[in-house]
Amino acid sequence: MFHKMVPTCNFARRMYSAAAGKVKAQKYVLTKYFQGEPKKSDFKIVEEELPELKEGEVLAETEYISVDPYMMIYMNSRKLPTDMIGGQVAKIISSRNQKYPVGKYVSGYFGWRTHAILNPDARITQPGFVPVTVVPDLGTHSVSLSLGVLGMPGNTAYFGIREIIKPKPGQTIVISGAGGDVGSHVGQIGKIVGCHVVGFAGNDEKCEYLEKELGFDRAFNYKTVDIRAALRDSCPKKVDCYFDNVGGEISATIMDHMNKYGRVGVCGTISSYSEETLPKVTIMQPVIVSKELTVEGFNVNRWTDRWNEGILKNLNWLNEGKLKYHEKVYHGFDNMVDAFVGMLRGDNIGKAVVKVK
């Protein structure tokens, strides 16, 4: 139930318009394609004065912005110069849409910017967009969770398990990139459904966190272990489901250790995102054919029509104590690129976000 409804009189509309017209927003514009790691010189921070609100629109002020691996590929495919993409949580500070009152928080893909004018209803109807959602009551939890376990990463894990790899109780799931926001979430859902869960991450601290805090059965530092030996040791019944966030040679090795009719969900290819030339890896078609593996790539926006299903399911698990999370919080709008690079290097355990103010 809304505590404050938006008035519809002409005076109120003029008031909203005046408030919106005074706002000057800052945004990141990509002016140079990424070569290797992103650099501050690849961007310009541009100031723009926002127009008056139209009927159905809201003005939202950014509180948290997400940094994610997929941004590398998406931005390098766009015509320059172009606004930087990305998810954020923002607070509505002016509204001409009664369904989205002032004071509510919304989550959506507004980009790397300090303020946004949007029509939430119109964006929901556009295919391929992750829908704008009102952040539910999170109790003592931060609204930033709408960028993590209760947002795109959480839904990627939820639908990736439910609709793509479909594990059964007692089966073995292996996850690459297990220390990140999606991978750590996938492993926890795997344990909830009764699976044996093994993860590979980029340092010993992450592996300790996965085992001791999140309940993974085993976790290995892929930089220091023999991958084949680790799989033989931790997966005596071999691998039934593989959730691939990384690609590259580690994925070839894991798929070679899978059972017949195994299922592979390809969520990302982090191993190649910052590389100027694609890495050479073992050809996988012989293994896919001989083991009759099902290999399917996916983007989470396939399930935009079920978006709230994933959010509410993950929120229930969180409130029941079945899900845990960890955030790496960077501070300041000027530090967006540093946060982006740090996330790509694997500096974060769990979700990396930037607190704008």
C-alpha positions, 0 to 999 in steps of 0.5 A: 500500500502506498504511503504517499500518492502522487497528486494530479492537479496542474499545480503539482505537475508544474512543481514536478516539472520545475524540480526535474528541470533544475537537475543536472545529471552526470553520466559516463560516456565511452569514447574509446573501445576497450583494449585490454583492461578498461582505462579512465581515458576510455571514458568522459564524464558528461554533464547534462540538464534533464528535461521536464517530467512527462506524464507517466515518468519519474525522476530517480537519483542513483544510490548504487551502481553495479559493475559486471563482466558482461559490460566488456563485450556489450560496450565493444559492440556499440557505436562510439561515443555511447552512454555506459550501460549498467544496472543501478538502484535509485530513489524516486525524488519526483514522480508523475506516475502514481504506481511509483511514488516519491521515496520508493527505490527502483532497480533497473538498467539506467547506466552509469549516471547520477540521475535518470528520467524514465517511464517504468511502464514503457521500459517493461514492455520493450523486449530484451530489457531487464524490467524496472522493479520496485525494491521490496521491503528488505528489512535491515538489508541494504537496497544494494542487494537489488544489484546482487542476490535480489537482482540480475546476478541472483536471477541469473543463478536462479533461472540458470539452475532451474531452467538450464542445468536442472540438477537433481538431488545427489548429483554433482555441480561444478562452478567456475568463477565460483567466487563471484556474485553469480557463481557463489549464488549458484553453489548455494542454490545447489546445496539447497536442492541437495547437490554435491557442489564444487567450485573453482575460484581465483584465490585461496581467500575466496575458496575458504569463504566458499567452503566455510561460509557458503557450504560448498563441499570443495573449492579450489584455487584454479591458479595453483591446483592441478584441475584434473587432479582436483576433479578426481579428488572432489568429484568421485562420481564425476560431474553431472552439471557444469555452470560455466562463468569463465570459458577457456581451458578450465572449461574444457577440462571440466567438461572432459570429466563429466558424466554421459548426458551431462548438462552445461550452462554457459553464463559467461566467458570471463577468461577472454573479456580483457584479452586482446586476442582470444585464447586457444583451447582444446576442441570440445566437440569430441567430448560433447558428442561422445558424452552426449552433453547438452550445452546451452548458452543463456542470457537472463533477460530471457525470463523478464516475464518471470523476473519477480519470481526469481527475486521473491524466491531468493528473498525467501531463501535469504530470510530463511537463512539459506542464502548468504551474500558478500559485497565489495563496496566502492565509494564515489561516482568518480571511482566507477572505472576503478571498481570496474577494473577491480571486479574484472581482476577478481578483487571482489568476493561476491557482488561489486557495487559502487555507492555513488554518494 
